[in-house]
Amino acid sequence: MRNREIEEKKTKQIVIDIGYHQMIRILAAKRSMTIKTLVEGLIADEVAKENMQ
């Protein structure tokens, strides 16, 4: 039997300051999207900018 803790996961968790979390939660609500969708979009935009330079 395989241990569930060892399974390869396709996601990672990060720890952020509570203030940033609140700002992100409010912005996500204003845009009618989930926090995950908002953060992934922001990260994708920044990575795209870096790759264009």
N, C-alpha and C positions, 0 to 999 in steps of 0.2 A: 504494500500500500504506500502510495506516495504522500509525503507530508505536504499539506496545503501551504505551509509557510515557504516552501522551497520553490513552488511553481513560478515559472517566469511570468512576470506581469508586463503588460504593455503600457502601463501608466506609472507615473512617479508622483509622489507628494512633496510639496515644499512647505516650509513654515514662513509665514509673512506676518508683519506687524499688524495688530488689530486695527489700527487706524487705516492702513492700506486696504484691509479686507472690507471695512465699512464703506470706504469710498468706492471700491470696485462693486460691492453689492448694490449701492445706490445707482451707480452708472448702468449696471446691468439691468436693473429694474426700469430705469428710464428708457432704455433701448428695447425693453421687452425681450430680453434674452437671458440665458443662464450665465452664471459666473464663469463656468468652464468655457462656454462658447466665446464670451468676451475676452477672457485672458488668452485663449488660444489664438484668437484673431489679432490681438495686440502683439503677441510674440511673433506670429507669422509676418506681420507688417514690419517689425523691427529687423527680423532676420533678412527679409527681402531687401530692405534698405541697405543693410551691411553688405549683402552680396552684390549690390549694384555699384558699390564704391570701388 
